């Protein structure tokens, strides 16, 4: 049975981790419903916090943390609510980087670009790591980014806006993957994309095009993206049609997403193509998972970034510090993982 003492300990633990820095404490009814206790039990726990001056009641009736509790600075890592292994790795590295810093690091999830949590986070946080959604970033979000003095963008390059950025999948990294395939004897390397328009995806496609022009490669872009409907039978049908004849004109493909690479491997296997022999399949972002599949997938993989994220957080926590060096941290290039999915032509 959950008692008032248990609720009080839970709330204090949450407060110590900065859980209510942005939102304030929940109302007694919300708290009772969440934990599964009587409303009176939740009321007594909140009253105890108020008596201990951990929280104070506003004129609206809501409770907020006292200044004594909120003195510790907070760094937010704003991430899309649709999580991926890559986003999870960013959060893990940021947590490791923050271990010796006197600040709270809180992952905050947003559902869309008009989610009010975005504005609230930029207003209340000492520093913000921001991972954009797949679609293009609207002007009101870029305005908020440029107005906040301590923001670092992850997975995209927004250095042209004057915002420090970290993007592992730089032009040099993309070319490294394509050059590896070229060294294996693959002169034609088709690109398969199922991602919606975004700065990151556009950059990867542009770099593939630049590489093809530089190497006079007559490769093709197979774009499977359908607005508003990512996973469709028509995509699989189009991919099957392409792979049915791909090995006759091109036995190497690069995928912009892990989803597309896995779909390609499945369809190619159904077509009785031997992966790595009849067709080589590689991936621009392995999302830390490419090595774990059978066959393992040749891909670009993100390096450990905890040391670099710590440097960013130290800059965020010092109000007088100015950003030093290039706004794009391009020394953190992706690493090439050579899997079983690619072999010499």
VOPA-859027 format. One record per residue (C-alpha): residue in three letters; x, y, z. Coordinates in steps of 0.25 Angstrom, whole numbers, plus 5000, padded with zeros to 4 digits. Example, Ala and Ser with C-alpha at 12.3 -4.5 7.8 and 13.67 -1.06 7.14 Angstrom:
2
ala504949825031;ser505549965029;
end
This chain:
345
unk500050005000;unk500650144996;unk500650235008;unk500850385009;unk502250365013;unk502550285000;unk501950394992;unk502750504999;unk504050424996;unk503650404982;unk503350554980;unk504650594987;unk505450504978;unk504850554966;unk505050704970;unk506550664973;unk506650624958;unk506050744953;unk504750674949;unk503850794952;unk504750914948;unk503850944935;unk502450904939;unk502350924954;unk501750814962;unk500450744958;unk499150774964;unk498750674975;unk497650614966;unk498750584955;unk499750534965;unk498650444972;unk498250384958;unk499750364954;unk500150294966;unk498850224969;unk498550274983;unk497350344989;unk497350494986;unk497450525001;unk498750455002;unk499350534991;unk498850664997;unk499550625010;unk500850595003;unk500750734996;unk500450805008;unk501650745015;unk502550795004;unk501950935006;unk502150935021;unk503550895019;unk503751015009;unk504150924998;unk502950984990;unk502151104990;unk500651124986;unk500451234975;unk499151324975;unk498651224964;unk498651114974;unk499751034967;unk501050994974;unk502451034969;unk503851004974;unk504451104984;unk505751184979;unk506551104989;unk506250974981;unk506351034967;unk507751094969;unk508450984961;unk508451014947;unk507750924937;unk508250884923;unk507150824914;unk507350724902;unk506150744894;unk505850624885;unk504650584876;unk503650484883;unk503850384873;unk505150324879;unk506250254871;unk507550174875;unk508250304870;unk507550394879;unk507750294891;unk509250294889;unk509250454889;unk508550454902;unk509450344908;unk510650424904;unk510150554909;unk509850484923;unk511250434924;unk511750564920;unk510950634931;unk511350544942;unk512450644948;unk511650774945;unk510850844955;unk509550844947;unk508350764944;unk508250704930;unk506850664926;unk506350604913;unk505050674909;unk504250614898;unk503350694888;unk502350644879;unk502350754868;unk502950884865;unk501750954870;unk501850884884;unk501850994895;unk502950914902;unk503950964892;unk503751114895;unk503651074910;unk504951004910;unk505751114902;unk505251214913;unk505551134925;unk506851064922;unk508251114924;unk508651034912;unk507950944901;unk508350834892;unk507350824881;unk507150714872;unk506150754860;unk505050674854;unk505150604841;unk504350714834;unk504950854831;unk505050944843;unk504051054843;unk504551204844;unk503951224858;unk504751104864;unk506051154857;unk505751294863;unk505651234877;unk506951164874;unk507751284870;unk507151374881;unk507651274892;unk509051304896;unk509451154899;unk508851054889;unk509550944882;unk508850874870;unk509150724869;unk509050634856;unk508850764847;unk509750874843;unk509151004847;unk510551084848;unk510051174836;unk509051234846;unk510151254856;unk509751134865;unk510851034869;unk510550894863;unk511050754863;unk510750664852;unk511550534850;unk511050504836;unk511950614830;unk512250624815;unk513550554817;unk512950444825;unk511950414813;unk513050414803;unk513850324812;unk512650214811;unk512550234796;unk514050234794;unk514050094801;unk513050044792;unk513850094780;unk515050024785;unk514249894785;unk514049914770;unk512649974771;unk512650084761;unk511150104761;unk510550124775;unk509050154775;unk508450234787;unk507150194793;unk506350294802;unk505050274809;unk505250404818;unk504450524817;unk505050664814;unk506050714824;unk507350784825;unk508150664829;unk507550574818;unk507650674807;unk509150694811;unk509350544810;unk508650534796;unk509450654791;unk510750594796;unk510450464789;unk510150544776;unk511450624778;unk512250494779;unk511550434767;unk511950564759;unk513350554764;unk513550414760;unk512650414747;unk511750314753;unk510450284746;unk509650254758;unk508250264761;unk507450324773;unk506250234777;unk505350324785;unk504250244793;unk503750354802;unk502250384802;unk501750504809;unk500950464822;unk501150314820;unk502550264822;unk502250114823;unk501350074811;unk501249944802;unk501450034790;unk502850064796;unk503149914797;unk502649894783;unk503550004777;unk504749954785;unk504449804780;unk504349854766;unk505649924767;unk506449814773;unk505849714763;unk506749774753;unk507749854761;unk508849744761;unk508849754746;unk509249894745;unk509749924759;unk510149834770;unk510349934781;unk509350024788;unk509450124800;unk508250144808;unk507950274816;unk507250204828;unk507350074835;unk505850044832;unk506150054817;unk507449964818;unk506649854826;unk505549864816;unk506449844805;unk507149734811;unk505849664814;unk505349684799;unk506649644793;unk506649514801;unk505249484797;unk505749504782;unk506849404785;unk507949504784;unk509149474793;unk509549594801;unk510949634799;unk511049554787;unk509949584777;unk509749724783;unk510449804793;unk509649884803;unk510149994812;unk509650104821;unk509950254824;unk509450244838;unk509550114846;unk508950164858;unk509950084867;unk509149954862;unk509749924849;unk510749824854;unk509649744861;unk508849694849;unk509049574840;unk509749604831;unk510449724838;unk510249844830;unk511449934825;unk511050074831;unk511550204836;unk511450194852;unk511450314862;unk512650324871;unk512550344886;unk512250494888;unk512250504903;unk513550584904;unk513050684893;unk511650694899;unk512350724913;unk513150834906;unk511850894901;unk511150884915;unk512350954921;unk512151074911;unk510651074914;unk510851084929;unk511751204928;unk510951324925;unk512151404921;unk512851294912;unk512851314897;unk512851204888;unk514251164883;unk514651114870;unk513851074858;unk512251064860;unk512250934853;unk512950824861;unk513450744849;unk514550674856;unk513550574861;unk513350504847;unk512650374847;unk513450244847;unk513350144836;unk512850004840;unk513149894830;unk512049784831;unk511649664824;unk510649734814;unk511749784805;unk512849704797;unk513649734784;unk512949744772;
end
